[in-house]
Structure formats: C-alpha cells, structure tokens
C-alpha cells in the first residue's frame, strides 16, 4: 500500500504492523501498542487497520530499510527498540 503526500510527489510505501515488527524484532502487537502510546506515528486505513510510513520507520532507525529483502535485526534496531519501550 502506498500513500501520495501530494499530487506531484512519488507515492510513499506504507508498512503493515507485521513488517514493522519484523524490522524491530518484536511482536506486531507491540508495534500497535507503541502507536497507541504515541511512540511511533501511524495512519489508519478506511477499514481501521494501522499502517506506518516507511520514512517514519527509517527516521527511527537512522537509515533506510529495505522491506523487500530479508531484514536482519541489527544493533541500531535493537537500540531503537530499547528506547521505544
């Protein structure tokens, strides 16, 4: 799923709670809990599901994330995870 910030810019990738959970090495319920407590920004689809902008996740990690490849949880992801809890 993608969202277009404006009509002239490229569409931005939206991540599911499962994809974000994989990046941080946590359960998807933890990602939703972070969203509910304001620790991580999210959007809601018309159907009520949460989605996360890839740029927001990249900013938390301090580097771009490739969601199309297998992601190994690295040191930076663990540090961010600890600071979010």
C-alpha positions as a Markdown table, in Angstrom:
| # | Residue | x | y | z |
|---|---|---|---|---|
| 1 | Unk | 0.0 | 0.0 | 0.0 |
| 2 | Unk | 1.2 | 3.5 | -0.8 |
| 3 | Unk | 0.1 | 7.0 | 0.0 |
| 4 | Unk | 0.7 | 10.0 | -2.1 |
| 5 | Unk | 1.7 | 13.0 | 0.1 |
| 6 | Unk | 0.8 | 15.4 | -2.7 |
| 7 | Unk | -0.2 | 15.1 | -6.3 |
| 8 | Unk | 3.3 | 15.8 | -7.7 |
| 9 | Unk | 5.4 | 13.7 | -5.4 |
| 10 | Unk | 6.1 | 10.0 | -5.5 |
| 11 | Unk | 3.9 | 7.6 | -3.5 |
| 12 | Unk | 5.3 | 6.6 | -0.2 |
| 13 | Unk | 5.3 | 3.0 | 0.9 |
| 14 | Unk | 3.1 | 2.1 | 3.9 |
| 15 | Unk | 4.2 | -0.8 | 6.1 |
| 16 | Unk | 1.9 | -3.2 | 8.0 |
| 17 | Unk | 2.4 | -3.8 | 11.7 |
| 18 | Unk | 3.9 | -7.2 | 10.8 |
| 19 | Unk | 6.5 | -5.6 | 8.6 |
| 20 | Unk | 7.5 | -3.0 | 11.2 |
| 21 | Unk | 7.6 | -5.8 | 13.9 |
| 22 | Unk | 10.0 | -7.8 | 11.7 |
| 23 | Unk | 12.3 | -4.7 | 11.3 |
| 24 | Unk | 12.4 | -4.1 | 15.1 |
| 25 | Unk | 12.3 | -7.8 | 16.1 |
| 26 | Unk | 9.2 | -7.5 | 18.2 |
| 27 | Unk | 5.6 | -8.8 | 18.0 |
| 28 | Unk | 3.1 | -6.9 | 15.8 |
| 29 | Unk | 1.0 | -6.2 | 19.0 |
| 30 | Unk | 4.0 | -4.4 | 20.4 |
| 31 | Unk | 4.1 | -2.1 | 17.3 |
| 32 | Unk | 0.4 | -1.4 | 17.7 |
| 33 | Unk | 0.9 | -0.6 | 21.4 |
| 34 | Unk | 3.7 | 1.8 | 20.5 |
| 35 | Unk | 1.4 | 3.5 | 18.1 |
| 36 | Unk | -1.4 | 3.8 | 20.7 |
| 37 | Unk | 1.0 | 5.4 | 23.2 |
| 38 | Unk | 2.4 | 7.8 | 20.6 |
| 39 | Unk | 5.9 | 6.3 | 20.4 |
| 40 | Unk | 5.6 | 5.6 | 16.7 |
| 41 | Unk | 3.4 | 7.5 | 14.2 |
| 42 | Unk | 0.7 | 5.6 | 12.3 |
| 43 | Unk | -2.1 | 6.1 | 9.9 |
| 44 | Unk | -5.5 | 4.3 | 9.8 |
| 45 | Unk | -6.9 | 2.8 | 6.7 |
| 46 | Unk | -10.6 | 3.3 | 5.9 |
| 47 | Unk | -11.0 | -0.2 | 7.2 |
| 48 | Unk | -9.5 | 0.7 | 10.5 |
| 49 | Unk | -6.1 | -1.0 | 10.1 |
| 50 | Unk | -2.9 | 0.7 | 11.1 |
| 51 | Unk | -0.2 | 1.4 | 8.6 |
| 52 | Unk | 3.2 | 3.0 | 9.1 |
| 53 | Unk | 5.1 | 5.3 | 6.8 |
| 54 | Unk | 8.4 | 3.9 | 5.7 |
| 55 | Unk | 10.0 | 7.3 | 6.1 |
| 56 | Unk | 9.0 | 7.4 | 9.8 |
| 57 | Unk | 10.5 | 3.9 | 10.4 |
| 58 | Unk | 13.7 | 5.0 | 8.5 |
| 59 | Unk | 13.9 | 8.0 | 10.7 |
| 60 | Unk | 13.6 | 5.9 | 13.9 |
| 61 | Unk | 16.3 | 3.6 | 12.7 |
| 62 | Unk | 18.5 | 6.4 | 11.3 |
| 63 | Unk | 18.8 | 4.7 | 8.0 |
| 64 | Unk | 16.6 | 3.5 | 5.1 |
| 65 | Unk | 15.2 | 0.0 | 5.5 |
| 66 | Unk | 14.7 | -2.4 | 2.6 |
| 67 | Unk | 11.4 | -4.2 | 3.3 |
| 68 | Unk | 11.6 | -6.3 | 0.2 |
| 69 | Unk | 14.6 | -8.2 | 1.4 |
| 70 | Unk | 15.1 | -10.3 | 4.4 |
| 71 | Unk | 16.0 | -8.0 | 7.3 |
| 72 | Unk | 18.4 | -8.9 | 10.0 |
| 73 | Unk | 17.8 | -7.1 | 13.2 |
| 74 | Unk | 21.0 | -5.1 | 13.8 |
| 75 | Unk | 22.4 | -3.2 | 16.6 |
| 76 | Unk | 20.7 | 0.1 | 15.6 |
| 77 | Unk | 17.3 | -1.6 | 15.5 |
| 78 | Unk | 17.8 | -3.0 | 19.0 |
| 79 | Unk | 18.9 | 0.4 | 20.3 |
| 80 | Unk | 15.7 | 2.0 | 18.9 |
| 81 | Unk | 13.6 | -0.9 | 20.3 |
| 82 | Unk | 15.0 | -0.3 | 23.8 |
| 83 | Unk | 14.4 | 3.4 | 23.6 |
| 84 | Unk | 10.7 | 2.9 | 22.5 |
| 85 | Unk | 9.8 | 0.6 | 25.4 |
